[in-house]
Amino acid sequence: MGSVLEINAESWETDVLKSDIMVVVDFWHEHCPWCIRLNPIFEEISEGYKDKAKFAKLNVLKSLGNREVALKYGVMSTPTLKFFCKGRPV
């Protein structure tokens, strides 16, 4: 995944909440067919905007911590894209 960062609950605060640029987070999981279809598009967009925003993916089923992060931000299904600016969803 070229310029897309794989994140998890442990890196959430550093990679998203404390980021000094906008972060686009893709909440996904590997068994979601729509997530798989979105992957190449998300990668392509991340290349085009890598100087303006950080692009990250959080696998919601990989750990309980990841699931808790997703629930905290209202993710009810996958894929869900959320934009974070200065640590807040916008």
Protein Blocks (a to p, Z undefined) as FASTA:
>chain_A
ZZbccddfklmmmmmmmpcbdcddddddfklmklmmmmmmmmmmmmmmmmmpccddddfk
lpmklmmmmmmnopabdcdddddeehiaZZ
